[in-house]
Amino acid sequence: MKRSLNRSRVKLYLWMGAAYLLFWMFVDLVSTPESFFKRVINNMWLVSYLTVLNFILFEYTIPFIRLTWKRVLLTPLFLFIHLMLYSFGLYAWRYIGIQLHIYFAIRMHPSIEKGVEYHFPYSLLSVLFFGVVRYTYDYRKLNADAQKLRMEKQEAELNYLKSQTNPHFLFNTLNNIYALAREKSDLAPESILRLSKILRFMLYEAGGEFIAIEQELKIISDYIALERLRYDESLRVNFNYDIEDMKQSLPPLLLIPLVENAFKHGVSETRHQPYVDMHLSVKSRQLNFVVRNSTEDVSEETSVRENIGLSNLRRQLQLLYTDYNLSVQQGESQFTASLKINLASHV
């Protein structure tokens, strides 16, 4: 198995080696302050060996064993080799340090076996230390990467929903202008002018993550004015709002689907006394938007089928907020959509 050297993993083990060294420096300072500096030099020599050995164990040996079940048969051999390296290998590394005069022989051992027995717990503790730190780091990093992936996926889905909503909104508006043009209405030029204002907003102001509520109100007012051009005096539109701070942030075009739905699937299908009644309030970061519109007489038991605008809005709310409620109700001759959002619950 050929694996390239990962620099970030090397840095991780260097940091773990430094932490393991600091741990033993603290132990030596408390237990044997008289030989503290000599023991620091000794620990630096031993920890350098154990850092490399643990790097090989956790980054190469264990993954190699896990790769296929056939290699499990080699596990006893690998374990034996590492056991020798952690015991006799460490003692041999100590001996090399003594010969190079960079290791202080503070404690003399009567035999190699006694020396290995004395230093072996030092190795085992390093395996435990490096293993716990390494797997804790990987677990946290995996969770962070998974969270980042989820956020990127949600952002991509949200952008997709917006790319669906905006053309859908534009398509319906163009249909309105087309109807005026077919009737050779003198209102067609004015409707095109209002559409250009809406397009300018969508292109240059609605591209960010947030806009001020006053901008959302402006685009709703422009859309209502554009819709009014299609109807005579029989259409009644009431739009009032109570907002304590016009500069509060809101995702762009979030409320438009409810307004559009009231006209396209309500007023346009009402033959007598069509109306749209809308009320928006935002107080203490609590948004409440209620839209009522006329419909043809239908049974109250008739199930409500959400169009693409409402379906996309519901999914956008799921991605944007943790505390919200969108409810729709079909009455005998009235359709009601109610949206409540805790603006402080934005994810």
Summary of the structure (lengths in Angstrom):
residues: 347
radius of gyration: 35.6
end to end distance: 43.0
largest distance: 110.5
contacts: 988
relative contact order: 0.07
helix: 64%
strand: 14%
